[in-house]
Amino acid sequence: MTDQTTEVYKNLLALNKPKGYLVTRSDDLGRKTVYNLLPQWAFDEGWMPIGRLDLESRGLLLFTRSGKINDMLTKPGNCIKIYEVWVRGYVTQEHIRQASFGVESKYGLLKAKVEKLGTGGAKTKLRIELDEGKNRHIRRLFGALKDPKFGTPLKVVTLTRVSIKNFNLDLESSKYRFLTIEEEKDLLKNIK
């Protein structure tokens, strides 16, 4: 008898993306891409990333061959993504309030649910929740806010995606695995 929790459909693949890798199939400048971390079959069989993480970001990145699954998981409001972030500067309750209502930037209105986890020197550790991710959303949101002590823009120094909906990152950096049947069902449950 097969254990259902370890059986896989092979519709979704998870990767713990390290800093320094582009989320693209190839790069004209010869920089490393996430496909350098995956087996050749992932590229050859058309596995595509669901969403993006920029070059400096790390953490959970899902891949699929299904356009339908990709659309379901990237549609704004369909699933919550959680990030752990270190910001250089002092993040205040006022910053957290502003982030929840939205901050106007030259890229449009940027907002997020923010929880302060702690501080270390002149840095603040945060838990960020997004249900829509625009290009460099978190970095631009905090870059639009000023450190009250120094008057300089806040700066995200590390950004790690730790979960997508109810699927939590459980892999070492640069490692990948297929989601189990149960993980896929849970992730795709109640998505329009």
Secondary structure by P-SEA (a helix, b strand, c coil): cccccccccccbbbbbcccccccccccccccccccccccaaaaaaccccccccccccccbbbbbccaaaaaaaaccccbbbbbbbbbcccccaaaaaaaaacccccccbbbbbcccccccccbbbbbbbbcccccaaaaaaaaacccccccccccccbbbbcccccccccccccbbbbbcaaaaaaaacccc
